């Protein structure tokens, strides 16, 4: 600590005190330790010096005319370029409330006069090291964010390019299915049917990945219209009938239409995801899925209940998180697949709604989402 530091690593310290003798004494000591030192005899000059060349640390007196140290520190913290500079108060005021006020203004430390230089040097070095580590941490964070952005862009590009060949495969499967009576045995027709199911799931996954990214970044534009939720649920039920394999799907459409202002396609995909998730985790041949639609004031709730294994309480929030699902899978509990539930959460919240799951482990699950009848607020629109 007593050795002067190399010139190229000299920290820049700004000292502020209206007593020239104090500035001279401390300046000589700090320069002898290898610090680059500047001095200001008033708060106004200190602010000007900091704006011209932001220092690495400021030693600030409190009792000064025109502008005291508290006000100087508050102004420093109010400016974007200067707010992260550590400020150490150096004052003859020793009352507890003086120190509390100094920390409240944004100071990181407080040294009482008369001081021992060794104490000043030790605290200056400690706070400079903390600042260096903070800057390094921010730089590393920024690099990681840039790498993550590049990775997401690459994944998005690859996923986007997958959509075209998958659509072509689905199209040819459909053509083969149309002629299956002439060219396919019942066994081969079954293979084609399973192939079609897998391709549809892959196309759904591609769409979920792309739209999840858009929703996360706030780049998804909602195409709002008056949607009949009862009609959307009935359409979802009809699309699931060929996949039930002995399971039962029950839904009683409401007597009158239940309208909400929403993006019809996004809401329908939320319904498809919840129905597909329920079907996947109900017992084959004895599965029971129930859909309910409940208007309540200015909102409407849709519930998809099943008699599957249920979800443990500790996993109910994680299953809607993009990376939370990974942790659940490491516990050998696969409550969802892909990004389906993450997409559902983002899509519902983009409409100003909410989503969740109820039930007990071993006793089935009830996924639900609520949408405001009048549609999303200004941010969602």
C-alpha positions in Angstrom: 0.0 0.0 0.0 2.9 2.3 0.5 4.4 1.8 -3.0 3.5 4.3 -5.8 1.4 2.7 -8.5 2.4 2.5 -12.2 1.6 5.7 -14.1 -0.7 3.8 -16.6 -2.9 2.6 -13.8 -3.2 5.9 -12.0 -6.7 6.5 -10.7 -8.1 10.0 -11.1 -9.2 11.4 -7.7 -11.1 14.7 -7.4 -10.8 16.5 -4.0 -13.3 19.1 -3.0 -12.7 21.4 0.0 -12.9 25.1 0.5 -9.8 25.1 2.7 -6.7 25.2 0.5 -4.4 23.9 3.3 -6.5 20.7 3.5 -6.3 20.2 -0.3 -2.6 20.8 -0.3 -1.9 18.3 2.4 -4.0 15.5 1.0 -2.9 16.2 -2.5 0.7 15.7 -1.7 0.0 12.5 0.2 -2.1 11.0 -2.6 0.3 12.0 -5.4 3.1 10.4 -3.4 1.1 7.1 -3.7 0.7 7.4 -7.4 -2.8 8.9 -7.7 -3.7 11.5 -10.3 -5.2 14.3 -8.1 -7.3 17.3 -9.0 -8.6 19.9 -6.5 -11.7 22.1 -6.4 -12.4 24.8 -3.7 -16.1 24.9 -4.2 -19.1 22.7 -5.1 -19.7 24.6 -8.4 -16.1 24.1 -9.5 -16.2 20.5 -8.5 -19.3 19.8 -10.7 -17.6 21.6 -13.6 -14.4 19.6 -13.2 -16.3 16.3 -12.9 -18.3 17.1 -16.1 -15.2 18.0 -18.0 -13.3 14.8 -17.0 -15.2 12.3 -14.8 -12.9 11.1 -12.0 -12.7 7.6 -10.6 -13.5 8.8 -7.1 -14.4 12.0 -5.3 -13.3 13.1 -1.7 -15.9 15.6 -0.7 -16.1 18.1 2.2 -19.6 19.0 3.6 -19.3 22.4 5.1 -18.7 24.8 2.1 -20.3 28.1 1.2 -22.9 28.5 -1.6 -23.2 24.7 -2.1 -22.6 22.2 0.6 -21.3 18.7 0.0 -24.8 17.1 0.3 -26.1 19.2 -2.6 -22.9 18.5 -4.7 -23.3 14.8 -4.2 -27.0 14.9 -5.0 -26.3 16.7 -8.3 -23.6 14.2 -9.2 -26.0 11.3 -8.6 -28.7 13.0 -10.8 -26.4 13.0 -13.9 -26.1 9.8 -16.0 -22.4 10.2 -16.7 -21.5 10.9 -13.0 -23.9 8.9 -10.9 -21.7 5.8 -10.6 -18.6 7.7 -9.3 -18.0 6.8 -5.6 -18.1 9.7 -3.3 -16.4 9.6 0.1 -17.3 12.4 2.5 -14.4 13.9 4.4 -15.8 16.2 7.1 -15.3 17.6 10.6 -19.1 16.9 11.3 -19.3 13.9 13.6 -23.0 13.6 14.5 -24.7 10.5 13.5 -27.4 12.4 11.6 -24.7 14.1 9.5 -23.4 10.7 8.4 -26.9 9.4 7.7 -27.6 12.5 5.6 -24.3 11.9 3.7 -25.2 8.3 2.9 -28.7 9.4 1.9 -27.3 11.8 -0.6 -25.4 9.0 -2.3 -22.1 8.8 -0.5 -20.4 5.4 -0.2 -18.2 6.2 2.9 -17.6 8.8 5.5 -14.3 9.8 7.2 -14.2 12.2 10.1 -11.6 15.0 10.4 -9.0 15.1 11.7 -8.1 12.0 9.8 -5.2 9.6 9.6 -3.8 9.4 6.0 -3.5 5.7 6.2 -7.2 5.4 6.8 -8.0 7.7 3.9 -5.7 5.7 1.6 -7.2 2.4 2.7 -10.8 3.5 2.1 -9.9 5.2 -1.2 -8.2 2.0 -2.5 -11.1 -0.2 -1.3 -13.7 1.9 -3.1 -11.6 2.2 -6.2 -11.3 -1.6 -6.3 -15.1 -2.0 -5.9 -15.6 0.4 -8.8 -13.1 -1.5 -10.9 -14.9 -4.8 -10.2 -18.3 -3.2 -10.9 -17.1 -1.8 -14.2 -15.6 -5.2 -15.1 -18.8 -7.0 -14.2 -20.9 -4.6 -16.3 -18.5 -5.1 -19.3 -18.8 -8.9 -18.9 -22.5 -8.6 -18.6 -22.7 -6.5 -21.8 -20.5 -9.1 -23.7 -22.7 -11.9 -22.5 -25.9 -10.0 -23.6 -24.3 -9.5 -27.0 -23.4 -13.2 -27.3 -26.9 -14.1 -26.2 -28.4 -11.8 -28.8 -26.3 -13.3 -31.5 -27.2 -16.8 -30.4 -30.9 -15.9 -30.3 -30.6 -14.4 -33.8 -29.0 -17.5 -35.1 -31.5 -19.8 -33.5 -34.4 -17.7 -34.8 -32.9 -17.8 -38.4 -32.5 -21.6 -38.2 -36.0 -22.1 -36.8 -37.5 -19.8 -39.4 -35.8 -21.7 -42.2 -37.3 -25.0 -40.8 -40.8 -23.8 -41.4 -40.7 -24.1 -45.2 -39.5 -27.7 -45.5 -41.9 -28.7 -42.7 -44.8 -27.1 -44.6 -43.8 -29.0 -47.8 -43.7 -32.3 -45.9 -47.1 -31.6 -44.5 -48.4 -30.8 -48.0 -47.1 -34.0 -49.5 -48.5 -36.0 -46.6 -51.9 -34.5 -47.2 -51.7 -35.4 -50.9 -50.8 -39.0 -50.0 -53.6 -39.2 -47.5 -56.1 -38.1 -50.1 -55.2 -41.1 -52.3 -54.7 -43.6 -49.5 -57.6 -45.7 -50.5 -56.0 -46.5 -53.8 -52.3 -46.8 -52.9 -52.0 -47.4 -49.1 -52.8 -50.3 -46.8 -54.5 -49.5 -43.6 -51.2 -50.0 -41.8 -49.4 -47.6 -44.1 -52.2 -45.1 -43.7 -51.7 -45.3 -40.0 -48.0 -44.5 -40.4 -48.9 -41.5 -42.6 -51.4 -40.3 -40.0 -48.7 -40.4 -37.2 -46.3 -38.7 -39.6 -48.8 -35.9 -40.1 -49.3 -35.5 -36.4 -45.5 -35.2 -35.8 -45.1 -32.6 -38.6 -48.0 -30.6 -37.2 -46.3 -30.6 -33.8 -43.0 -29.5 -35.3 -44.7 -26.6 -37.2 -46.4 -25.6 -33.9 -43.1 -25.7 -32.1 -41.4 -23.6 -34.8 -44.2 -21.0 -34.5 -44.0 -21.0 -30.7 -40.2 -20.4 -30.8 -40.5 -17.5 -33.3 -43.5 -15.9 -31.6 -42.1 -16.3 -28.1 -39.0 -14.3 -29.2 -41.2 -11.6 -30.7 -43.4 -11.4 -27.6 -40.4 -11.2 -25.3 -39.0 -8.3 -27.3 -42.4 -6.5 -27.5 -42.3 -6.8 -31.3 -45.5 -8.8 -31.7 -48.3 -6.7 -33.2 -51.7 -7.8 -32.0 -54.4 -8.0 -34.7 -57.4 -7.2 -32.5 -61.0 -8.0 -33.3 -64.1 -9.1 -31.5 -63.6 -12.8 -30.9 -66.2 -15.3 -29.8 -64.3 -17.4 -27.2 -67.0 -20.1 -27.2 -66.6 -20.5 -30.9 -62.8 -20.7 -30.6 -63.1 -23.4 -27.9 -65.5 -25.4 -30.0 -63.0 -25.1 -33.0 -60.2 -26.3 -30.7 -62.3 -29.3 -29.6 -63.1 -30.2 -33.1 -59.4 -30.2 -34.1 -58.6 -32.5 -31.2 -61.2 -35.2 -31.9 -58.9 -37.3 -34.1 -56.2 -37.4 -31.5 -58.2 -38.5 -28.5 -57.5 -42.2 -28.7 -60.2 -43.2 -26.3 -59.9 -40.1 -24.0 -62.9 -37.9 -23.6 -63.1 -34.2 -24.2 -66.1 -32.4 -22.8 -67.2 -28.8 -23.5 -70.7 -27.3 -23.3 -70.8 -24.2 -25.5 -72.5 -21.2 -23.9 -76.0 -20.3 -25.1 -74.9 -16.9 -26.2 -71.6 -15.8 -27.7 -68.9 -14.6 -25.3 -66.9 -11.9 -27.0 -63.5 -10.5 -26.1 -61.4 -8.0 -28.0 -58.2 -10.0 -28.9 -55.9 -11.4 -31.5 -57.9 -14.4 -32.7 -55.0 -16.4 -34.0 -52.9 -16.0 -30.8 -55.8 -16.9 -28.5 -56.6 -19.9 -30.6 -53.0 -21.1 -30.4 -53.1 -20.7 -26.6 -56.2 -22.9 -26.6 -54.5 -25.5 -28.8 -51.4 -25.6 -26.6 -53.4 -26.1 -23.4 -55.6 -28.8 -25.0 -52.5 -30.5 -26.4 -50.8 -30.3 -23.1 -53.8 -31.8 -21.3 -54.2 -34.6 -23.8 -50.5 -35.5 -23.5 -50.7 -36.0 -19.8 -54.0 -37.8 -19.4 -54.1 -41.6 -19.2 -54.6 -43.0 -22.7 -58.1 -44.6 -23.0 -59.3 -43.2 -19.7 -58.3 -39.5 -20.0 -60.9 -36.9 -19.3 -60.5 -33.2 -20.3 -63.1 -30.6 -19.4 -63.3 -27.1 -20.9 -65.2 -24.3 -19.1 -65.9 -20.7 -20.1 -66.8 -18.3 -17.3 -67.5 -14.6 -17.8 -66.8 -12.6 -14.7 -67.3 -8.8 -14.7 -65.0 -7.3 -17.3 -63.0 -10.5 -17.8 -63.5 -14.0 -19.1 -61.9 -17.1 -17.8 -61.1 -20.2 -19.8 -60.2 -23.4 -17.9 -58.8 -26.7 -19.3 -58.9 -29.4 -16.6 -57.6 -33.0 -16.9 -57.3 -36.1 -14.8 -53.6 -36.5 -15.4 -50.7 -36.7 -12.8 -51.1 -33.1 -11.6 -48.4 -30.7 -10.9 -46.5 -30.2 -7.6 -46.9 -26.7 -6.1 -43.2 -25.9 -6.4 -43.3 -26.4 -10.2 -46.5 -24.3 -10.9 -44.7 -21.1 -11.7 -41.6 -22.7 -13.3 -43.6 -24.5 -16.0 -44.5 -21.1 -17.6 -40.8 -20.0 -17.7 -38.6 -20.6 -20.7 -35.7 -21.9 -18.6 -37.6 -23.1 -15.6 -38.9 -26.1 -17.7 -35.3 -27.2 -18.1 -34.8 -27.5 -14.3 -38.0 -29.4 -14.0 -36.9 -31.9 -16.7 -33.7 -32.6 -14.7 -35.9 -33.8 -11.9 -37.5 -36.3 -14.3 -40.8 -34.5 -14.1 -42.0 -33.4 -17.6 -45.0 -31.3 -17.1 -44.8 -29.5 -20.4 -43.1 -29.7 -23.7 -41.1 -27.1 -25.7 -42.0 -23.5 -25.3 -45.8 -24.0 -25.5 -46.6 -22.8 -22.0 -44.1 -20.0 -22.2 -45.8 -18.9 -25.4 -49.2 -19.1 -23.7 -48.1 -16.9 -20.8 -46.6 -14.2 -23.0 -49.5 -14.2 -25.4 -52.1 -13.9 -22.6 -50.1 -11.2 -20.8 -49.7 -9.3 -24.1 -53.5 -9.1 -24.0 -53.5 -7.7 -20.5 -54.6 -11.1 -19.1 -53.3 -13.6 -16.6 -52.6 -17.4 -16.7 -52.0 -20.1 -14.1 -52.6 -23.7 -13.0 -54.4 -25.2 -10.1 -54.8 -28.8 -8.8 -52.8 -31.2 -6.7 -50.0 -33.6 -7.6 -51.6 -37.0 -8.5 -55.1 -35.4 -8.8 -55.1 -33.7 -12.2 -54.5 -30.2 -13.3 -56.6 -27.2 -14.2 -54.9 -24.7 -16.5 -56.7 -21.4 -16.9 -56.3 -18.0 -18.4 -58.3 -14.8 -18.2 -58.7 -12.1 -20.8 -60.2 -8.6 -20.4 -63.4 -8.3 -22.4 -62.4 -4.8 -23.7 -59.0 -6.0 -24.9 -55.4 -5.0 -23.8 -54.5 -1.5 -22.6 -52.5 1.0 -24.7 -49.2 -0.9 -24.2 -50.6 -4.2 -25.4 -52.4 -2.6 -28.3 
